[in-house]
Amino acid sequence: MASWSYEPLDDPDNAEPLPIPVDYRTETVGALTPAHREKFWNCVNDEVEPFQVLDAVLERFGLTPTEHDEADVFTLRQVLALEWYRNFPTLEAGERALESKPDLTDVVLGQVTLMASRCGLEGEAYELFDVFVMPGR
């Protein structure tokens, strides 16, 4: 017997299209509201610039990072917040975890380090390689 459950993060009717620059297509990545995103980023040190960390790791792999514009920064911030909520069985559980105001700075640093490492280790097999790494490497 199959079972089905509703998950707000996966509801395409409520999802927000984000301009993820993968193969020049727009991805619908989830249904986080601005309030959800703000709640997540309020738990991250304001001085953390995820792309600086990502670029530093790429350079350690001998890769040349791409230039990042405001849309890239906006999109990465949304994706990192969405990843936080996806670690919980429900959106509400993720929100409850944020109510204790944990310091999520290391979580963000770990996520972007992993993304950059996958570029270095998997090369073009990693879907976001061409987003983060300059052509001609």
N, C-alpha and C positions, 0 to 999 in steps of 0.2 A: 504494500500500500504506500503510495506517495504522500508526503506531507508538504505543506506549503505554509510559509510564514511571511508576514509583511515586514520589510526593513526600510525605514524612511530614506536611508542613504542610497538605496538602490532604486528608488521610485523615479522613473524617468519623467513623470509628469511634474515633479517638484525639483528636478535637477537643474543645475545652472551650467550652461555651456561655457567652457573655459577655453581660451585660445592657446591650447598646448601645441607648440610648433613641431609636431611630429608628422612628417609627410604632408605638411601644409593642410592639415585637416583640423576641424574643431572637435574636441572631445567633450562628451558629457561625462563629468567625473564624479558627480554626486550631488546631494541635496543639502549641503551645508549652507546655512544662512549666514549673513554677515555677523550676526550675534554669536553663532557657533565659532566662527573663525576668530573673532575678537577675543572670545573667552580663552581659546587656545593660546593665541599670541600674547595675551596678558601674562601668561605663565613663562614666557621666554624673555631673557635679558634683551632689553631694547638695543643694546650695542652689537648684538650678533647679526652679522650679514651673511646669510647662508651661502650666497654665491662666492664670497671671498674664501670661505672654507672649501667649497667644492673646487674652485679654481686652483687653490694651493695643492690639493690632493692630485688633481689632474697634472699639474706641473711636476710633482714628484714622480709621476709615471712617465715623464718625458713628453707629455701631450700639451698642445697649445689650446687653452680655453677660448671659446668664442666670446665675442662682445655681447653683453647682456643688456637688453633694453628694459624699460619700465614694465612692459607686458610680460617679459620673462620672469621678472622679480615677483610681480603680482601672481602669476600662475604658480610659480614654485611655492609661494607662501600658502596658496590654497591647497595644493597637493599635499604639502607637509601636514597641514591641519587635518585634511581628510584622512591621511594615514593614521593619525592619532586616534580618531574616532573609530576607524575600522579595526583597531586592536581590541575593541570591546564587543560584547554580544549584541548590544543595542546602543542607539544614539544616546538614550537617556543615561545608560551606565557610563558612557564617556563623559557626559556632562557632570554627573555626580562625582566622578574622579577629579574633575577640574575644580570642584567647589572647595577642595582643601588647599587650593593654590599651590600645587607642586611646582618646583623649578624644573621646567622642561627644556632648558637651554641645552643640556647634554643630549637629550632625545633628538633635538633638531640637528645638532652637530653630528650625531651618529647617523641620522638618516642621510644627510648630504654627503658624509664621508663614504657611506655605503654606495650611494649613487655614483660618485666619482670613481670609487674602486671598481665597480662593475664596468665602467667605461674602460678603465685600464686593463682589467683582467679579461673581459669578454670582447673588447674592441667593438667593431661594428655590429657584432651579434647583439649588443645591448641596444634596445630600441631608442634610447635617448642619446646615443653616442654622437650622432650628427647635430644634436641640439647643443650639447655642451662642448664639443671639440671642433676646432677650426679645421676646414678641409686642408689637406696637405700635411697635416700633423708633422 
